[in-house]
């Protein structure tokens, strides 16, 4: 894993009761956060078009994005549990947004995005339909 459960707990100030767990149930909280870290790593790899990367070669900037993305997951879970409805004005209400992979995180990842179109190992396949090859005179 790129970051530790303790990194997220300290960054967010997370406690088991924030996740509606018994305040002594740290192991369940750690398991949940560990899953969220794995999900955040997967989202980052997908966004950056990275097939595989060793934990030791992950840059500090990518680790920071992973930490913030995981923290966004925590915040969303807590907010949805506590109050899933937001009052916009007297006549409008809406649900809490599920947008966790925000534009600022994507901007921070921009230097790490692999352009798949210039990948020398990429195999391109073209469909040949025959259209336009022969005139039907």
Order of alpha helices (4+ residues) and beta strands (2+ residues): alpha-alpha-alpha-beta-beta-alpha
